[in-house]
Structure formats: C-alpha cells, structure tokens
C-alpha cells in the first residue's frame, strides 16, 4: 500500500525538447512542490534523451497543482503531462461514444 | 533535370503503381508523363498484357480485407477467446502469410507515397529502409522493383548525383539477384534515372544489355536514349536513333523535339536549336512549355540574359507561359553554370504559387547539394509563406529543412552562422542556431557541433552537458576512450562540466574501470572533483565494493558531498552487499562527518532520513528475505551508539508494521533517541468503503450517520452530489449544496455547473460559478464545462456573457482539443435554428480572434448554415468570401451553389464561381458546379460541365460526393454521376460502380446491383475483388446464386491462369521458377515440393527466395518434415542460405502445432540473433504454448528477448497472463497470485484484462485454482480498490453461462456493479456476434443500472438483429413503447429490416437514410450532451 500511494504522485511528461536537461526539469517542476524523483532516460545509441520523463512529487498536492496548470512550456515547447492512477491510466479513458455505438 | 516535373512524375508513378493493381484502365497513367503519348497498348504490349502482372495487380485490397476479418482482428483487439480460435483454424497460417505479404507492399508503398505527396521527395534513409524490408521479407515483385528504381533520381534532392546512380545500380543488381523479372518498364525507369542523375553512359551498350536480357525496347526507351545523346550534345547519335524510330514507324513526339533543342544547344549550335521550333511546326506539333523551357535552359547555361528575356516573351505570346516550376529549373541551371548575377531577375518572375512549395524546398535542397547554398538561401528568403501565420501557435521555424541540409552537407560554420542570424532577425525562426546544433549532433559532426556551441555560448545561450552526449555515444559504444577524452576536452573548452548522466552513461563506460577513468581524466587535465563525477564514482564503488567506498569517503582529501546526492547509490549498494561491517562504518560517517550534510544542518538528523529511505526502498519481500542482514546492520549501528529521532523512527516502524518482522522492528526501536512503544494507527476502513456505495439513499444515510458522529463528511458528500448529477437531479443536489456549503469542494461546483448548463438553467450556473470563485479564486472549469456554459448562455440570448466566458477561457489558458473544437461546432450549430446569424458571427469571430482554436471549415460552417436557413443566399455568399479572405476556408460552398442554382440566381452564381475559381482553381470550380447541378437535378448542365475539355478525375472530390449520396440514400443522383463520368479522363470506373453497389448493399437493392453488373461488363471493366464480393454478398443476401466465381485469394486466379500458360514439364529455369512460385502461392505445397525435387534432380539451382517460398508453403500446411528437406536442399545449393523472417515465423508456429514449444523457442532465439523480427502471432502462440506447458523460464526468456525490440505491440499482458497460467499449471498458486497481485497493485502498468487466465482455468475445470484466483480478485477489489480482475472474473463467469456463480460473486463484491466502462464494453463486445443475447440479459438482470435503458435497448436490439429474431425484437419495441421511451433510429431501422426479412411490413415507416447516417447521428447526440 505504501508503495502504491507513493507512485500515485508520479507524472509522466512527454514531448520534452532535446535541449532540456534533467536539472531543468527538476527546477521547473520544483516550483510546484518537492520533486523526489525525476527520470529522463537517454537513448544510448543516439545520445539524445528520449523526450519523456517521470517526475515524482512528495505530495499529491504538488502533483495536482502541476495538473491544474493548463500549459507547461519548456524551452519554448509545450510539453504534455499525463498522470498514473489505479486503473485510470491515460490509455484507459476511452471515450464513451466508442463503446456505446459501433 | 532535377526539378522538371519531379512531383508530377512521381505522383504519377505512385498513382500508376497503385492503379496497376486495380484495372487495366489504370495502366494509362504510367505514360502520363509525356504530354501527348500514343495509345498505351503499344507501350506495354508484352509484359503487362500477361496475366502475371494482373496477379500482382490484384495484390492489395482484397487480402487486407482478409486481414481485418479473419486474422489480425482478434489479436489486435485483444479478444482473448480469439487465441484459441486462431490456432484451431487450419487455414490461419496461410492467411497470415498472405496478409503480411500484402501488408508489406502496401506499407512500403504508402510510406513512399506519403513522403512524395507531402514533400515531393524521398529521403535516402526511407528509401533504403523500404528497400531493405522488401528484400528481407522475401516477397517482391515487378511493381515494387519499379517503385524502387524510379525513386533513385530527382526524388532524392538531398543526395549527390553520383551517389544516386551508385544506389540505383546496387538496387538493380540486388533485384536481379532476388530473381525479380525486370521488363522494359524497369529498363525505361533506369534510363530516366540516368538522365535525372546526368550519368554518362553508352546508349549502345545499354541497348546491347537489354537485348542480352531479351527485353525489347519500346518508344519510351528510344525517346530517352535520344535525350541521353542530346544531354551530351551528340546530335549524330541522337539522329541515328531518330532514324531508327522512323523506320519502325514510331511517332516522333514533342519530347523528342525538346531533346533535340537541348542537343543542339549543348553542341553550341544555338541557331539550329532555335530552328527546331519551326521544324516542329512543320511536323504539325506546336512547341509547348517544355520546348521553351529547353530553349531557356540553353540560354541559362550560356548566361545570356537578353535571350532569356526574349524567349520568355515569346513563350508568353505563344500562350505557353511558364510556371514557377519551369522558372525554378532555369534558376537551377543558372546557379550551376555560375551565372548567379542573373538569378534575382528570374526570382522576380516567380509567382510563389502555394502548390509549388515542395518544389521550392527541393530546389533549395538540390542547390545545397550542389554547393550553391547562397543561392538556395536567397530563394528561401523569397519563400511566400513567410508572413508570420497568425493561426499557428507554435514558434516560427521556417528554414529547418534548409539548415538541416546545410549541416548534413557540412557547409562552413561561418555561413551557417550568417543564415541563422538572418533567419532569426527576420523573425522566421525562433532559435535557428540551436536547431542547427541539433542537426549537427544528429549527424554526430564533432567539429561543427563544437563550433556551433561556441557560437551559442558567445551569444549567451546555454550550452548544457547533455548536448555532448550524441558526440560521446558512438565512442562509448566502440570503447574508444581517446575519443571520449577528446569530447570531454571540448566540453572543458566551453567550460561545461559533465553532469551525472553524462558521466555515468556516456563517459565512464568507455573505460575499463572508474579508477582508470579517474586517472585518464586527471592525466588529460580534467578536474575530477565535481559533484557529478564524485557521485558517479561513489555509485560505481557502492555497487561493487563497499570497503573501497568507505576508504574513498573517509579519506580526508575527499571533498564535501551532500549525502542526498549519493543516497540512492548507497541504498543500492547496501542492498546488494553483505558487507555489514562497511555498511555500518559508512552509515556512521554519514551521521558524524559534516562533509556529507548540508552546511548548517545537523548531520545526525539528516542521516536518519537515510535509514528511512533505505527501508522505504524495500518491499515486504525484500525486508523478509534480508531480515537477518538488516538486523545485524542495525545491531552494529546500535553498538556504535547511533540514535535516530523519534519521528523518523516511527516512520520506519510504520513501514515495517505489516511485514511481519517483529524482531526487526524491535531493533529499529532500539535506535530511537527516547523510548517509544510502537503503536499502529491504521486507517479507518470506512473511508474506503464509502466510495463503493452508489445508491444515493444509502449515501444519504451514511451522511446522516457521519454527521451525527461529528466525523468529516467531505467524501460522502462529494459522492452524493456526483451521483445526483448523474441522475440529473439538480434540485436535490442544490439543496444539499446549500446545507453543506462549507464542505462543498470545487469539483462539486463544476459538476453542478455542468448540470445547470445541460438543463438550461443559466442563472443558477452563473451563481454557482461566482460562488466557486469566491471559495477558491484559482479554480477554473475544464474546457467541456466552459463550452457548455457558452452554449447555455448563447442559447438563452445572453451573447455578451457568452463572449465574456470565451475571453475568460483565453485568460485562464484553457486548452482545447479536437473534441472540444467539435463541441464548439455543435454549440454554434445549435444556434442556427434560432435565426442566429449575428450571434453565431459574434461568437465565431471571438473564438478566432482570441485564438482559442484554429479556424476550420467545420467551425465556420454554422454561420453559413444560418444564412442558408434564413434563405439569405447573398448573405451566405458574402460570408463565405469573407471567411475565405480571413481564414482561407470555404465552408458549405456546395450548399450555397446548390441554393443559387435552385433559385436561378445567375448573377450571384457567376460571382460565386468566380471566387471559387480564383481561390481554389478552375478544376475545383468545375467540380463544384458539377455537383451543384447534379444535386439539383439539372442533368444537362451537369453533363456539359463534366465534358469540359481538359477536365480530369479528382478521386477525392468524386468520393466526397458519392459518400454524400450514399449517406443520404440518393441513388438516382449517384447513378447520374457514375454515368456522366464514363468518359472522364483518369476516372477509376471500378471505384465508381462500387459506390453504387455500396448503396445497393445498404438498401439491399438486388435489382440495381444486377443492373450494375451488366453495365460493368458493357463498359469492359475488370472489377476489383472487393467489388465482386460486394456484388456476391448482395446476391447471397437475397437468396440468389452468384453467377461468377468469387476468388478466395488474390493469387488463386493468377496462379490458375499462369499454370495454364506454363505446363509442368517446363524446361527452362525461369519457367520452373514461375511455375513453382505460382504453386506455392496457390497453396499447393505438395506439388510445389514435387516440382522442386524435379528441379533438384535435373541439377538446377533455384533462387534463394524460391526455396524460401516453398518452405513457407510447406510449413503453412504443417508439413514440417518436407520443409526441412527443402531447407537441406537449399543449403546444398546456396551455401549461405538463410530462412527469411516469414519462414522463421512459420517455423515457430509449426513447432508449436507439433507441441514442441522448446524447439520453437530455439528458433525464436536464432532468428533474433539474425536480426529478424518475429511476428506478433508467432510470439503469442509461443507464449501461450509455454504457458500451457508451465514453462516459466521459457516465458521469461521470450519476454527478455522482446524487451530489446522497439515493438509497438502491447504484449506485456500476454506475458503476465501466461506466466500466471504456467504457475497454475505447475500447481504453484502462490506464485501465480503474487505475480498478478504485483501487477495490479503497481500503478505504472495499465490494468489489462486477465479474462484469458480465468477462461483457461474454468475450461480446465481447475476449481482449486479458480477459488484461489477468485479470492485474490476479491481481495484486490476490497483492499486495493482495484476492480479489474474481479470484473473480469465476473464477466467470464457470465460468458460461460455460470449465472449462479456470477450472482454470488456480485453479492460478495458489490462494487462490481459500478465498473460501468468494463461492463459496457462487455455488452458492446457481446453484441457483435450472434447468439449472445442471453448473456446480455443475464448481465442486465444482475446489474440493471450500470447503463441507461436507452443504451441497453440499443444493444439488445442489435443482438436480436444479429440473431434475426423478429419476435424478441418486437417485444422489445413494445416494452419500450409501454415505458414511454423513444427508440433511436438505428434500432428502428434494424427492427424494420427484421420485419422485411420476415416478409412482413413494419407498422412504422422505415427510417430512410443509411445505417451510417443514423449511427453518426447517434454519436453526435452523445458528444453534444
């Protein structure tokens, strides 16, 4: 239980421009609350990062205040933010019209 | 000739390739490049007339239908039951094979096609990857070969000319090796590429080669050879061929004369060149634009500006004015001939038409490739779309392609710098330098990257450590430490110190050890005391040797380093190591040494957190497994008198509470500074349970109870309001809100506001909104609710307030997605009926002015609709013109034209077509008018329009109108269009008739369908398979016998005709091959094997691909032994023979069918080593088989193999499910449960279905396992609020008709009733196959209210419809009528069809439009609400 409630404060950030470094992310998201995790994986072949990262906050509040802001711009580019919650991952929110009428 | 008609050529090429597979009429387009070509039969007499190409021709569409219906679908959708089904079907493998083959071709084609359509060019990487794929899949044919060869010329502007020729040659050789039959079309394509690449070759040798290959040149061949001679100024050579053509009686076309103009010019005989024009006229051919272009090119080469201008005038006066594309050609020639001074003169002449934009870009790219980047830059600056686009919210980035190519061509940095400066200053690009750096890094160009970074730094822009990683990556891979050091020195030069990631991933791995790295860096004069380096060093020691780490850390020379930075490394190291001694020593260091904590803070307190994190990092299992070690460690700390503060200690013990490790807890408590007994204070379970009770009444009771006990009521209140909103019970919800104002939270307000908007209660919505912002000024509504508010306000005539809301949306930066834009459209559209022109206009203008969303034709259309509704045609026209001017859209122009035609408004109509013609081109205007006349039944006028000289088919426009007719059930209009377009140039007749058939199928109109069939024969159309199927379906539906053969597979036909042509006893190698391959494709593996053995006996060596094909065919029929025999033969004939991707996949499946999962696994490993990628079905079957065998290790192996692949398939579910099954098979329930629990409690994964596991267990009758799993599912549901497994089980029980068990399960776990999405998707899935109505009814009887009545009756009706059960359908209808519900049109239409099928007349009028129309309508209402 401890583990799952902790992970609930994770955000998944995509479309990060190549110029942004891990530290920039920590600094940017730090303004919403304490960042306890920030993983920005690199592609070892190309040497560029993969353009997405996981940011973990200490508190749910910090996470929510990130989500409340509509646009997050890093180095002139709008990044996309997704959340992870039990069973309600971003891929799970299929629109109802799909299932209702086919 | 790089630009000359490049796009047109390629589009035609691709179109022809696509049409080729369709019908012979499509063949016309191969020659569409020449302006007045002769009838086509002559050109393609031999090769294409044969039935072989006909076979390839049919390659595409039908098989992909198969793919979607019988093979790919069940897997892709993830319908678990599909797995079992698929492996039972005998035919599956061959279907897979066939669909894959088709898929490959389509895919390659689509990729290249897309590239060319979008940009008029292809990148070398794309071309090579398509080439590689076509080769490695083992399936290739003449069409693909043609496509590849034709792509090696001017479609590669980024590749130097010589390189392109090398490329085409290597492809040619490879294709020959693969056994592709190269015919005259291929030779002609090769010639064209030679010409485009200015490759010097001997035409006589070329002809000799063709002759040797027994390929006979045709007119196109001669024409191109003449062009080749002329390119070199060799008039004599050209004349020889010309004479030859004349003796053969081949027509001399304009293209030949144009070549001669060039030829004379190149031979420095300008006068003769000019005189060709009069010779042409003498021969009855008027000089065309291309002729003038040839002349212009000559003058451009000479740099003769006067003559250029004169020729231009002449061309214009001869009504051959030049297009931008032609002028670009002249510019290119000028630049290459070194006459740059005349270029501005030509640039002025450019009209910058939008459609030539790709050509402009390609001109720039070619110029850069030729080293004329300055000229290219001048062209770039003259680009037309450079005005900042106000609708484009992204920052400007014009010139990306230019910069990228400059970098790739290694242009001097000083130049790039200048370009960047100008681009940025002219506001064309936000950050061109950084972009150039990106390109240079991608190209791994070290010197350029370094110089660019220096410039960045000079300009005060950041240069970050990770910018260097691309430069390091290759060196690291090669373990080239010298190379790495060089880059690091470069970093130092720019005073950038590597960060942790750079050190750990891109620097240190190049060295044998951290020590070696430290030494090498020091030797190179690079400081090693940076935080980043130290933490990486600590990390590497922590995970390898804690003793050494202690020595390093305790060394007094070690600089200060906050322990937070190395915390993670330490924890990792501690968990790996058993060296408790060092662990304790290091911990003590953290507690006592000030170097390891932030200055000013107490080391002891900070270090205590380290312990907390250490435990925090471990799971229950970890702690239990390592309890012994941990206790030893803690005791050691205790003996060193280390204490930790109470709070932190409590935190740790809380974590350990549930782990069942009392001794360990005691040890932790012993470290606490003051004595403190651990007490647990667990969460009250009520909080969790509360959310599971859905019924409002029960919630209310709960609320009362909580209030009485003076407990917080927030959650319950929230749930009630939510439930009330769903019930649309506004009154009650508002009352509750009033009673509990203090506890109400923002989300309640938003639900309430939304509800008010839906019910049109604007006043209340605004009140609530005001209240909400009082409560929390930062709160904002989401986009849906804002739009609902706008809608409610504007529908109540409160436009200005609606506008204010829109402004507020802008202020609060509300993001609008496509769905929201759609909602906006519906909002505007809802105002139409209320005569709302001014209102709509006001809202529309505000939306666009604020930039809330980009203007689209869709969003602009309600305004026009409003004008049309109020019969104000001139107003509508004015509005459209205005919208066109401002937003470049022409919404509803068709309806306006229709209106004008209907009302005979000649003057306005004139104006309208003038505008359309000016803005969208003449062709579109004609089509617009044509459709308007058709729509209004003015047949004579329509016919006149479509017969306009020069009009050609626009498939997209025609399709649009046809769909419109089908949609609205307008058979007559559709029929008229099809008839009228019979003579239309480039019209795909099969496609046209298929539209009629589609409508026939919708309306079940047999008579019409038969009429179409006769008509098609009359018109001599060879229908595509899809068309035939449609026809056959209609006939079968009406109980008619189908009077023709419906081919099962595309190759059947081809193979039959083929074998008739070539008897089995064929002697020559090629005929053997053709025969063999047709047998294989036909599925006659045994016969193919016989033929192959025959060939073997006569000592013939076949091509590798043919062996492979035979193996595939044998494997597809499960004939493993013979397949291996063929493999042995192949190995003896072709020493380096390898199975292709396909064959390997089939081999895996064959192994599995024989029950040899282990052999299959070996094959998989082998093929992955070879770099092949296994197919999805192969992997699934393998994993399923391994799961059935209980082979955990095997599954894990496959999983780890797959990890290396960048596969887009979501297959993690298969692994989890099968691992669980394997555990169950091994009777290890505990592991199975553990695995599933870990998956479902981990928040990172999506919660996929595990119905598969349940289904298998129930099928096997393994009650013990089922009980355990069911307990697990309920536990997950009750303790972790994770309902997916329980829901899956519940539905699986229902699906297997175990109603009672399902009922009990529901009783135990009533939260299942709230898994609406899953339940609904079960319902919609079940309603797709006949005979499932019982399950639906069972579900509905157990959980009546997971969905509204409307929806459940929709699906029930669908079931009855599929079951052809009129009685039940009637009952359902009556039931609904009794309950006062209105049946939706789709269901009504279904009911009507049932009546009709039963030969009864429905007691109500059948909805007249198509199913699709009503389905869309239904969807529309869903999105609107």
Boltz contact constraints between the chains, C-beta under 6 A:
constraints:
  - contact:
      token1: [A, 4]
      token2: [B, 1241]
      max_distance: 6.0
  - contact:
      token1: [A, 4]
      token2: [B, 1243]
      max_distance: 6.0
  - contact:
      token1: [A, 7]
      token2: [B, 1243]
      max_distance: 6.0
  - contact:
      token1: [A, 8]
      token2: [B, 1243]
      max_distance: 6.0
  - contact:
      token1: [A, 18]
      token2: [B, 438]
      max_distance: 6.0
  - contact:
      token1: [A, 21]
      token2: [B, 464]
      max_distance: 6.0
  - contact:
      token1: [A, 21]
      token2: [B, 466]
      max_distance: 6.0
  - contact:
      token1: [A, 42]
      token2: [B, 505]
      max_distance: 6.0
  - contact:
      token1: [A, 47]
      token2: [B, 469]
      max_distance: 6.0
  - contact:
      token1: [A, 47]
      token2: [B, 470]
      max_distance: 6.0
  - contact:
      token1: [A, 47]
      token2: [B, 473]
      max_distance: 6.0
  - contact:
      token1: [A, 48]
      token2: [B, 470]
      max_distance: 6.0
  - contact:
      token1: [A, 70]
      token2: [B, 813]
      max_distance: 6.0
  - contact:
      token1: [A, 70]
      token2: [B, 815]
      max_distance: 6.0
  - contact:
      token1: [A, 71]
      token2: [B, 813]
      max_distance: 6.0
  - contact:
      token1: [A, 76]
      token2: [B, 395]
      max_distance: 6.0
  - contact:
      token1: [A, 76]
      token2: [B, 430]
      max_distance: 6.0
  - contact:
      token1: [A, 84]
      token2: [B, 1243]
      max_distance: 6.0
  - contact:
      token1: [A, 86]
      token2: [B, 1282]
      max_distance: 6.0
  - contact:
      token1: [A, 87]
      token2: [B, 1247]
      max_distance: 6.0
  - contact:
      token1: [A, 87]
      token2: [B, 1284]
      max_distance: 6.0
  - contact:
      token1: [A, 89]
      token2: [B, 1246]
      max_distance: 6.0
  - contact:
      token1: [A, 91]
      token2: [B, 1246]
      max_distance: 6.0
  - contact:
      token1: [A, 97]
      token2: [B, 1419]
      max_distance: 6.0
  - contact:
      token1: [A, 97]
      token2: [B, 1422]
      max_distance: 6.0
  - contact:
      token1: [A, 99]
      token2: [B, 1320]
      max_distance: 6.0
  - contact:
      token1: [A, 99]
      token2: [B, 1321]
      max_distance: 6.0
  - contact:
      token1: [A, 99]
      token2: [B, 1324]
      max_distance: 6.0
  - contact:
      token1: [A, 100]
      token2: [B, 1351]
      max_distance: 6.0
  - contact:
      token1: [A, 101]
      token2: [B, 1415]
      max_distance: 6.0
  - contact:
      token1: [A, 101]
      token2: [B, 1418]
      max_distance: 6.0
  - contact:
      token1: [A, 101]
      token2: [B, 1419]
      max_distance: 6.0
